């Protein structure tokens, strides 16, 4: 089937000791300056890989400027963060650990904290042959993040040949998605995440800054409201209408929006055998 979207592959085969260690680190509050938060605090892998807030807060309780992106399937993006500041997952992880508003720590301090924990120290020796240091802390988290993929969506099943996986309305939504031009930015394995784009091309979309963003992935999009970099669209219906107007100069009809939203719901995959976020 020659389609502009390709199925999400399963997680790569990696050293299970590094993956287990990375998962432990992902939920370890000692990675933050004041031991108050972990990666999991904003990237809840038990739900949608992000949070339900328009803006998470920094260490002082002030709102962060941009909506939290999901960590699910993030390793399939070509750049990282809304502005695409980071070219690889390790740089993104390291930046979050040292960002004064997010984790507010430094790699040497984190390593010293972890080295005092015999069980954690043993985990590093098992995975890396040495105790914790800045490089292997980041590497372990990267290994874990590479496993945070969500294959098995109904749309993936349809791409792989299961003609019964989608309803007629969902298929019509996909046809609209392609014919209107949504697919020009949202394609590939991550249904986005592989190019930069200016928002508000025809009409304003959301907060004007940053003006150019890395196109977000639409995988599991039904589970990650609110939408846009400023979290200003509370529902998929609202987001689709506003995207049509702002990016395509198209006033979408109610049936068009309903069909596209139905299609977007088919993009919810599975993590560890369960559907991501319950697909609200």
Rosetta silent file (secondary structure, phi, psi, omega in degrees, C-alpha in Angstrom):
SEQUENCE: XXXXXXXXXXXXXXXXXXXXXXXXXXXXXXXXXXXXXXXXXXXXXXXXXXXXXXXXXXXXXXXXXXXXXXXXXXXXXXXXXXXXXXXXXXXXXXXXXXXXXXXXXXXXXXXXXXXXXXXXXXXXXXXXXXXXXXXXXXXXXXXXXXXXXXXXXXXXXXXXXXXXXXXXXXXXXXXXXXXXXXXXXXXXXXXXXXXXXXXXXXXXXXXXXXXXXXXXXXXXXXXXXXXXXXXXXXXXXXXXXXXXXXXXXXXXXXXXXXXXXXXXXXXXXXXXXXXXXXXX
SCORE:     score description
SCORE:     0.000 S_00000001
   1 L     0.000  120.383 -176.474    0.000    0.000    0.000 S_00000001
   2 L   -93.120   92.797 -178.646    1.590    3.248   -1.170 S_00000001
   3 L  -123.758  155.293  179.924    0.581    5.777    1.478 S_00000001
   4 L   -75.209   -7.542  176.537    2.331    8.907    2.821 S_00000001
   5 L  -114.940  138.788 -179.646    2.128    7.465    6.344 S_00000001
   6 L  -117.298  152.872 -177.052    3.974    4.298    7.344 S_00000001
   7 L   -63.642  149.098  175.103    3.261    1.932   10.254 S_00000001
   8 L   -74.289  122.557  178.186    5.022    2.430   13.581 S_00000001
   9 L   -74.459  163.301  175.785    7.608   -0.346   13.995 S_00000001
  10 L   -67.023  168.225  178.930    8.024   -2.178   17.298 S_00000001
  11 L   -61.251  144.833  178.715   10.564   -1.003   19.846 S_00000001
  12 L   -68.719  159.074  175.939   14.181   -1.772   18.929 S_00000001
  13 L   -84.017  116.162 -176.153   16.079   -4.552   20.672 S_00000001
  14 L  -127.253  169.106  177.881   18.363   -2.879   23.205 S_00000001
  15 L   -62.210  113.758 -175.291   20.418   -3.936   26.218 S_00000001
  16 H   -62.332  -25.847  178.757   17.692   -4.709   28.783 S_00000001
  17 H   -68.026  -39.191  178.053   19.960   -3.660   31.655 S_00000001
  18 H   -69.958  -39.588  179.325   20.279   -0.161   30.208 S_00000001
  19 H   -64.151  -46.509  179.063   16.551    0.032   29.477 S_00000001
  20 H   -60.808  -42.646  178.963   15.616   -1.050   33.019 S_00000001
  21 H   -64.021  -42.872  178.383   18.062    1.435   34.474 S_00000001
  22 H   -61.944  -37.843  178.284   16.698    4.194   32.238 S_00000001
  23 H   -66.329  -40.121  176.395   13.157    3.433   33.359 S_00000001
  24 H   -61.961  -42.498 -179.812   14.230    3.683   37.010 S_00000001
  25 H   -66.091  -35.537 -176.910   15.908    7.010   36.299 S_00000001
  26 H   -59.989  -29.163 -179.099   12.856    8.309   34.441 S_00000001
  27 L  -106.863   12.419 -174.878   10.842    8.150   37.685 S_00000001
  28 L   -94.941  115.998 -177.415   13.678    9.177   40.045 S_00000001
  29 H   -72.154  -11.776  177.594   13.162   12.580   41.673 S_00000001
  30 H   -68.415  -10.793  176.258   16.838   12.808   42.552 S_00000001
  31 H   -72.929  -16.213  178.055   17.368   13.973   38.976 S_00000001
  32 L   -95.851  157.500 -174.642   15.887   17.341   39.957 S_00000001
  33 L   -56.071  -44.786 -175.271   17.704   19.996   41.931 S_00000001
  34 L  -107.482   16.795  178.540   15.434   19.828   44.981 S_00000001
  35 L    58.455   33.348 -175.550   14.349   16.174   44.635 S_00000001
  36 L  -104.551  -15.737 -174.887   10.797   17.338   43.931 S_00000001
  37 L  -149.961  156.016  175.563   10.141   16.009   40.426 S_00000001
  38 L  -122.536  176.966  174.228   11.097   13.337   37.949 S_00000001
  39 H   -56.715  -37.009 -177.688   10.762   13.052   34.172 S_00000001
  40 H   -63.620  -21.916 -177.493    7.504   11.220   34.886 S_00000001
  41 H   -60.568  -35.771  178.890    6.095   14.330   36.573 S_00000001
  42 L  -108.392  -21.644 -178.053    5.466   15.963   33.184 S_00000001
  43 L  -117.278   81.292 -173.534    5.725   12.912   30.890 S_00000001
  44 L   -81.767  101.555 -177.836    3.274   10.429   32.364 S_00000001
  45 L   -75.259   -6.611  174.600    3.814    7.178   30.495 S_00000001
  46 L   -82.155  -11.458  177.266    0.894    5.646   32.381 S_00000001
  47 L  -123.470  -97.459 -172.807   -1.439    7.927   30.437 S_00000001
  48 L  -113.310    7.364 -179.321   -0.474    9.914   27.321 S_00000001
  49 L    80.150    1.076  176.676    3.281   10.438   27.741 S_00000001
  50 L  -137.691 -134.641  175.095    2.688   14.089   28.586 S_00000001
  51 L  -140.697  179.864 -178.900    0.181   15.763   30.913 S_00000001
  52 L  -102.516    5.904 -175.975   -3.330   17.159   30.641 S_00000001
  53 L   -91.266  146.182  171.757   -2.371   20.753   31.468 S_00000001
  54 L   -58.124  -38.504  178.308   -2.047   23.574   28.930 S_00000001
  55 L  -142.343  125.100  168.596    1.241   24.405   30.672 S_00000001
  56 L   -73.554  171.059 -175.773    3.194   22.428   33.228 S_00000001
  57 E  -111.477  157.651  179.126    5.003   24.437   35.887 S_00000001
  58 L   -86.616 -174.137 -175.598    8.662   25.052   36.621 S_00000001
  59 L   -63.516  -22.578  179.265   10.491   24.416   39.886 S_00000001
  60 L   -92.565   -4.061 -178.746    9.198   27.676   41.328 S_00000001
  61 L    95.082   -1.194  178.135    5.578   26.934   40.380 S_00000001
  62 L   -81.078  148.394 -178.845    5.457   29.365   37.447 S_00000001
  63 E   -66.526  136.125  173.529    3.903   28.186   34.189 S_00000001
  64 L   -73.284  152.962 -171.497    6.324   26.968   31.535 S_00000001
  65 L   -70.456  -26.915 -174.386    6.008   28.851   28.234 S_00000001
  66 L  -124.387  150.184  176.871    5.103   25.895   26.008 S_00000001
  67 L   -61.676  144.192 -178.752    2.745   22.924   26.236 S_00000001
  68 L   -75.023  125.094  176.215    4.440   19.644   27.156 S_00000001
  69 L   -79.401  148.586  177.160    5.014   17.328   24.188 S_00000001
  70 L   -69.458  146.126  177.110    4.424   13.614   24.619 S_00000001
  71 L   -86.004  -15.288  178.096    7.469   11.407   25.067 S_00000001
  72 L   -64.266  131.729  177.949    5.766    8.530   23.230 S_00000001
  73 L    63.739   10.047 -176.217    7.354    7.962   19.800 S_00000001
  74 H   -62.061  -30.555 -177.136    9.542   11.036   20.342 S_00000001
  75 H   -69.994   -7.482  174.999   12.660    9.193   19.230 S_00000001
  76 H   -91.384   -0.324  175.566   11.168    9.018   15.714 S_00000001
  77 L   -79.664  155.601 -179.274   11.258   12.832   15.396 S_00000001
  78 L   -88.273  -18.653  173.574   14.068   14.436   13.419 S_00000001
  79 L  -141.371  168.304 -173.991   14.557   17.225   15.973 S_00000001
  80 E  -128.213  147.449 -173.031   13.521   17.654   19.579 S_00000001
  81 L    83.958  162.200 -179.820   11.499   20.284   21.481 S_00000001
  82 L   -56.491  -38.246 -177.676    8.836   22.505   19.938 S_00000001
  83 L   -90.644    0.530  178.875   11.507   24.690   18.377 S_00000001
  84 L    65.953   34.357 -174.940   13.658   21.754   17.278 S_00000001
  85 L   -68.823  -25.392 -170.850   16.634   23.007   19.271 S_00000001
  86 E  -116.086  135.939 -173.300   18.159   19.562   19.782 S_00000001
  87 L   -91.593  -12.024  176.841   19.366   17.201   17.075 S_00000001
  88 L  -146.433  165.239 -174.196   19.362   13.974   19.079 S_00000001
  89 H   -63.846  -38.807 -179.000   17.584   12.441   22.049 S_00000001
  90 H   -60.928  -41.456  178.542   20.637   12.630   24.300 S_00000001
  91 H   -64.595  -37.406  178.610   20.954   16.382   23.824 S_00000001
  92 H   -66.085  -44.976  178.780   17.264   16.786   24.605 S_00000001
  93 H   -61.792  -49.315 -178.795   17.530   14.699   27.785 S_00000001
  94 H   -60.206  -40.833 -179.508   20.651   16.502   28.984 S_00000001
  95 H   -62.869  -39.389  178.698   19.072   19.897   28.305 S_00000001
  96 H   -66.468  -37.243 -178.760   16.026   19.022   30.423 S_00000001
  97 H   -66.527  -35.463 -175.675   18.202   17.870   33.319 S_00000001
  98 H   -98.811  -11.181  179.504   20.193   21.100   33.455 S_00000001
  99 L   -59.775  122.683 -175.060   17.437   23.551   32.453 S_00000001
 100 L   -61.705  -19.968 -179.344   17.009   25.779   35.552 S_00000001
 101 L   -94.809  -18.618 -175.218   13.223   25.795   35.098 S_00000001
 102 L   -99.474  -73.908  177.597   12.702   22.075   34.440 S_00000001
 103 L  -106.618  -25.806  169.463   15.032   19.867   36.521 S_00000001
 104 L    63.251   24.217 -176.973   17.499   22.584   37.491 S_00000001
 105 L  -114.743 -165.083  170.628   20.368   20.243   38.275 S_00000001
 106 L  -141.680  157.429 -170.385   23.702   19.300   36.710 S_00000001
 107 H   -64.615  -36.551  179.802   25.001   15.930   35.641 S_00000001
 108 H   -65.386  -42.232  178.681   27.807   15.743   38.207 S_00000001
 109 H   -64.334  -42.617  177.957   25.433   16.445   41.094 S_00000001
 110 H   -60.671  -45.915 -179.712   22.957   13.847   39.836 S_00000001
 111 H   -59.652  -41.687  179.518   25.753   11.289   39.520 S_00000001
 112 H   -63.736  -41.573  177.636   26.913   11.989   43.071 S_00000001
 113 H   -61.207  -48.290 -176.272   23.389   11.528   44.445 S_00000001
 114 H   -67.866  -32.439 -178.288   22.886    8.251   42.605 S_00000001
 115 H   -66.099  -20.922  178.930   26.314    6.939   43.566 S_00000001
 116 L   -79.920  -10.166 -178.773   25.268    7.053   47.224 S_00000001
 117 L   -98.438  109.352 -175.978   22.473    4.543   46.513 S_00000001
 118 H   -56.398  -39.546 -178.383   23.920    0.988   46.547 S_00000001
 119 H   -68.243  -41.429  178.695   21.095   -0.448   44.421 S_00000001
 120 H   -67.665  -41.881  178.105   21.380    2.290   41.822 S_00000001
 121 H   -59.350  -42.171  178.719   25.170    2.013   41.810 S_00000001
 122 H   -63.786  -36.833  178.008   24.854   -1.737   41.230 S_00000001
 123 H   -63.600  -39.103  177.776   22.480   -1.072   38.331 S_00000001
 124 H   -68.665  -41.286  178.277   25.037    1.187   36.657 S_00000001
 125 H   -63.595  -38.623  179.259   27.835   -1.329   37.144 S_00000001
 126 H   -65.054  -38.550 -175.097   25.646   -4.069   35.661 S_00000001
 127 H   -86.756  -33.887 -170.894   24.774   -1.956   32.611 S_00000001
 128 H  -125.401  -10.450 -179.895   27.983    0.010   32.046 S_00000001
 129 L    80.199    2.010  176.136   30.746   -1.555   34.128 S_00000001
 130 L  -142.811  169.917  176.658   31.225    1.695   36.073 S_00000001
 131 L   -73.089  179.110 -177.822   29.270    3.801   38.517 S_00000001
 132 L   -66.042  136.933  169.685   26.932    6.615   37.463 S_00000001
 133 L  -143.551  175.316 -175.305   28.340    9.536   35.523 S_00000001
 134 H   -56.569  -42.728 -176.202   26.857   12.199   33.280 S_00000001
 135 H   -66.841  -46.547 -175.771   27.256   10.203   30.086 S_00000001
 136 H   -78.788  -22.465  171.664   25.738    6.946   31.255 S_00000001
 137 H   -62.228  -50.544  179.036   22.885    8.668   33.094 S_00000001
 138 H   -62.921  -43.703 -177.270   21.839   10.317   29.832 S_00000001
 139 H   -62.503  -40.075  179.492   22.480    7.149   27.823 S_00000001
 140 H   -64.406  -42.553  178.114   20.312    5.008   30.079 S_00000001
 141 H   -64.338  -40.208  177.183   17.398    7.446   29.804 S_00000001
 142 H   -60.767  -44.009  178.250   17.858    7.550   26.019 S_00000001
 143 H   -58.775  -43.258  178.204   17.736    3.746   25.871 S_00000001
 144 H   -64.562  -44.284 -178.146   14.477    3.762   27.802 S_00000001
 145 H   -62.222  -30.337  177.804   12.971    6.512   25.654 S_00000001
 146 H   -65.460  -20.324  178.147   13.720    4.467   22.531 S_00000001
 147 L   -88.948   -5.956 -176.224   11.333    1.820   23.874 S_00000001
 148 L   -85.000   57.106  178.401    8.500    4.336   24.328 S_00000001
 149 L  -109.728  152.867 -174.281    6.917    3.554   20.983 S_00000001
 150 L  -129.313   74.754  175.203    3.255    2.800   20.436 S_00000001
 151 L   -73.542 -178.721  171.413    2.636    0.545   17.443 S_00000001
 152 L    83.184   17.704  174.678   -0.606   -1.333   16.873 S_00000001
 153 L   -68.726  161.931  177.362   -3.015    1.530   16.220 S_00000001
 154 H   -63.138  -34.468  178.197   -6.085    0.717   14.160 S_00000001
 155 H   -67.512  -37.828  174.310   -4.693    2.907   11.400 S_00000001
 156 H   -59.852  -42.469  179.401   -1.440    0.924   11.463 S_00000001
 157 H   -62.033  -38.928  177.345   -3.474   -2.259   11.120 S_00000001
 158 H   -65.505  -44.077  177.658   -5.241   -0.754    8.114 S_00000001
 159 H   -58.433  -33.157 -177.449   -1.905    0.258    6.581 S_00000001
 160 L   -86.378    5.488  171.224   -0.727   -3.309    7.077 S_00000001
 161 L   113.331   -0.098  179.419   -3.674   -4.697    5.120 S_00000001
 162 L   -85.774   95.755 -174.673   -6.568   -5.112    7.567 S_00000001
 163 L   -68.805  -15.688 -179.260   -9.371   -3.542    5.524 S_00000001
 164 L   -90.989    0.101 -173.396  -11.829   -3.971    8.415 S_00000001
 165 L   -72.011  -25.524 -177.185   -9.760   -1.895   10.860 S_00000001
 166 L  -119.759  146.414  175.386  -11.370    1.435    9.914 S_00000001
 167 L   -80.005  169.909  179.512  -14.988    2.490    9.513 S_00000001
 168 H   -63.744  -36.961  178.868  -16.263    4.273    6.422 S_00000001
 169 H   -66.827  -40.869  179.038  -16.306    7.590    8.327 S_00000001
 170 H   -64.843  -39.606  176.335  -12.711    7.102    9.492 S_00000001
 171 H   -65.463  -39.215  176.565  -11.609    6.312    5.945 S_00000001
 172 H   -63.211  -38.000  176.516  -13.421    9.410    4.712 S_00000001
 173 H   -62.454  -38.836  177.446  -11.541   11.389    7.375 S_00000001
 174 H   -67.644  -39.293  177.572   -8.253   10.053    6.062 S_00000001
 175 H   -62.561  -42.484  176.961   -9.233   10.970    2.507 S_00000001
 176 H   -63.215  -42.200  179.861  -10.049   14.512    3.679 S_00000001
 177 H   -55.833  -39.784  179.473   -6.769   14.623    5.627 S_00000001
 178 H   -79.535  -46.134 -172.725   -4.922   13.925    2.393 S_00000001
 179 H   -70.231  -33.427  179.084   -7.005   15.960   -0.047 S_00000001
 180 H   -72.672  -25.799  179.509   -7.081   19.107    2.105 S_00000001
 181 L   109.783    2.745  177.557   -3.300   19.020    2.484 S_00000001
 182 H   -55.667  -36.310 -174.249   -2.926   18.127    6.181 S_00000001
 183 H   -70.798  -12.239  178.239   -0.684   15.271    5.093 S_00000001
 184 H   -66.636  -26.455  176.232    1.851   17.640    3.541 S_00000001
 185 L  -108.318  -28.627 -177.212    3.146   18.338    7.061 S_00000001
 186 L  -109.262   87.078  179.446    1.829   15.309    8.939 S_00000001
 187 L  -145.761 -173.090 -179.381    3.252   12.228    7.200 S_00000001
 188 L    77.964 -173.062 -174.839    5.903    9.555    7.608 S_00000001
 189 L   -63.576  -32.387 -176.869    6.180    7.057   10.435 S_00000001
 190 L  -100.229    6.906  179.632    5.401    9.651   13.119 S_00000001
 191 L    50.714   51.241 -173.928    2.683   11.448   11.150 S_00000001
 192 L   127.610 -171.226  175.913    4.726   14.603   11.646 S_00000001
 193 L    79.929    4.653 -173.907    7.908   15.347   13.542 S_00000001
 194 L  -123.438   16.051  175.078   10.089   15.485   10.426 S_00000001
 195 L  -161.906  166.230  174.405   10.035   19.123    9.319 S_00000001
 196 E   -98.709  152.372  178.026    9.698   22.722   10.476 S_00000001
 197 E  -151.233  146.647  171.825    6.696   24.879    9.625 S_00000001
 198 E   -82.330  138.041  176.792    5.454   28.399   10.208 S_00000001
 199 L  -102.879  158.133 -176.119    2.075   28.548   11.928 S_00000001
 200 L    73.488   40.150 -176.225   -0.619   31.094   11.196 S_00000001
 201 L   -64.047  -46.850 -178.401    0.102   31.090    7.457 S_00000001
 202 L  -103.191  -35.722 -179.666   -3.322   32.435    6.435 S_00000001
 203 L  -145.398  155.063  179.584   -4.848   33.395    9.773 S_00000001
 204 L   -58.276  141.678 -178.854   -3.545   33.459   13.363 S_00000001
 205 L  -106.784  -51.469 -174.516   -3.519   30.033   14.997 S_00000001
 206 L  -154.819 -158.226  177.671   -2.241   30.440   18.549 S_00000001
 207 L   -53.749  135.120 -172.728    0.364   32.458   20.443 S_00000001
 208 L   -67.526  -22.514 -179.166    2.573   34.099   17.796 S_00000001
 209 L  -114.215  141.381   -6.850    5.874   32.988   19.343 S_00000001
 210 L   -69.745  144.040 -175.519    7.749   30.888   18.481 S_00000001
 211 L   -72.730  -32.871 -179.593    6.790   31.649   14.887 S_00000001
 212 E  -117.999  130.738 -174.743    8.398   28.502   13.437 S_00000001
 213 E  -128.680  155.361  166.330    7.905   25.128   15.097 S_00000001
 214 E   -72.663  128.392 -179.597    8.836   21.521   14.562 S_00000001
 215 L   -60.606  125.623 -179.476    5.652   19.914   13.299 S_00000001
 216 L   -74.491  155.437  172.816    4.347   17.699   16.117 S_00000001
 217 L   -69.788  146.237  174.456    3.541   14.034   15.679 S_00000001
 218 L  -100.173    3.997  176.011   -0.138   13.135   15.486 S_00000001
 219 L   -64.667  134.731 -178.551    0.311    9.663   16.919 S_00000001
 220 L    62.194   20.705 -173.072   -1.928    9.230   19.986 S_00000001
 221 H   -61.568  -28.159  179.275   -3.202   12.763   19.352 S_00000001
 222 H   -66.642  -17.042 -177.158   -6.670   11.913   20.679 S_00000001
 223 H   -98.530   -1.000 -169.541   -5.103   11.307   24.098 S_00000001
 224 L  -118.648   36.862  173.823   -3.084   14.534   24.370 S_00000001
 225 L   -68.427  156.637   -4.995   -5.424   17.508   24.782 S_00000001
 226 L   -78.346  169.992 -169.058   -5.057   20.448   25.002 S_00000001
 227 E  -113.128  164.520 -179.211   -3.408   21.196   21.669 S_00000001
 228 L    80.306  165.092 -175.081   -0.882   23.559   20.065 S_00000001
 229 L   -63.428  -22.057  178.415    2.328   24.938   21.499 S_00000001
 230 L  -104.975    6.219  178.091    0.369   27.200   23.838 S_00000001
 231 L    63.216   28.222 -171.421   -2.216   24.580   24.822 S_00000001
 232 L   -89.980   -9.297  178.822   -5.000   26.874   23.621 S_00000001
 233 E  -103.556  111.082 -173.592   -7.176   24.326   21.781 S_00000001
 234 L   -74.368  -24.667 -176.088   -9.110   22.252   24.339 S_00000001
 235 L  -133.338  161.600  175.397  -10.461   19.628   21.931 S_00000001
 236 H   -62.743  -39.482  178.225   -9.531   17.894   18.690 S_00000001
 237 H   -55.569  -48.693  179.529  -12.612   19.380   17.051 S_00000001
 238 H   -63.396  -43.585 -178.319  -11.397   22.887   17.897 S_00000001
 239 H   -62.556  -43.402 -179.214   -7.836   22.109   16.838 S_00000001
 240 H   -64.092  -45.451  179.060   -8.893   20.714   13.459 S_00000001
 241 H   -59.843  -45.360 -177.298  -11.134   23.710   12.680 S_00000001
 242 H   -69.458  -37.413  176.974   -8.422   26.183   13.645 S_00000001
 243 H   -64.633  -41.897  178.476   -5.706   24.339   11.715 S_00000001
 244 H   -57.991  -45.673 -178.659   -7.889   24.290    8.604 S_00000001
 245 H   -68.752  -50.118 -171.784   -8.431   28.032    8.802 S_00000001
 246 H   -73.852  -41.422 -172.661   -4.924   29.082    9.832 S_00000001
 247 H   -97.267  -25.917 -174.238   -2.785   26.699    7.795 S_00000001
 248 H  -118.372   -5.649 -175.968   -4.960   25.855    4.783 S_00000001
 249 L    57.122   38.177 -176.808   -7.271   28.888    4.499 S_00000001
 250 L  -122.130  127.574  172.305  -10.163   26.419    4.577 S_00000001
 251 L   -90.693  103.863 -173.658  -13.382   26.748    6.551 S_00000001
 252 L   -76.479  142.527  176.664  -14.136   23.105    7.229 S_00000001
 253 L   -77.271  162.644  177.550  -17.714   21.865    7.336 S_00000001
 254 H   -57.987  -44.764  177.782  -19.062   20.005   10.348 S_00000001
 255 H   -62.414  -37.400  177.204  -19.039   16.661    8.461 S_00000001
 256 H   -62.077  -47.950 -179.304  -15.431   17.239    7.376 S_00000001
 257 H   -61.891  -45.030 -178.540  -14.332   17.994   10.936 S_00000001
 258 H   -59.988  -42.783 -179.182  -16.257   15.020   12.321 S_00000001
 259 H   -68.695  -42.227  179.988  -14.657   12.658    9.799 S_00000001
 260 H   -65.373  -41.769  177.130  -11.118   14.001   10.342 S_00000001
 261 H   -62.362  -40.320  177.419  -11.500   13.745   14.122 S_00000001
 262 H   -60.539  -43.536  176.717  -12.741   10.177   13.701 S_00000001
 263 H   -60.536  -44.814 -177.576   -9.627    9.401   11.639 S_00000001
 264 H   -61.740  -30.051  177.069   -7.355   11.002   14.248 S_00000001
 265 H   -67.639  -21.122  179.972   -8.823    8.709   16.906 S_00000001
 266 L   -79.548   -3.998 -176.801   -7.554    5.717   14.908 S_00000001
 267 L   -89.760    3.850  179.855   -3.946    6.874   15.465 S_00000001
 268 L   -79.248  120.074 -178.444   -3.914    5.762   19.121 S_00000001
 269 L   -97.140 -163.510 -177.140   -1.403    2.943   19.547 S_00000001
 270 E  -123.147  143.156  173.961   -0.503    0.515   22.306 S_00000001
 271 E  -128.457  123.072 -178.408    2.173    0.564   24.973 S_00000001
 272 L    52.717   42.470  172.973    2.934   -2.618   26.895 S_00000001
 273 L    82.121    0.291  179.764   -0.202   -4.258   25.596 S_00000001
 274 E  -122.481  148.522  179.687   -2.630   -1.513   26.600 S_00000001
 275 E   -67.979  136.056 -178.688   -4.104    1.294   24.540 S_00000001
 276 H   -61.635  128.344  168.947   -2.426    4.628   25.211 S_00000001
 277 H    64.834    2.245 -179.374   -4.444    6.956   27.409 S_00000001
 278 H    76.851   -0.745  178.615   -7.720    5.070   27.113 S_00000001
 279 L    47.093   74.169 -174.728   -8.492    6.977   23.860 S_00000001
 280 L   -60.513    0.000    0.000  -11.013    9.478   25.303 S_00000001
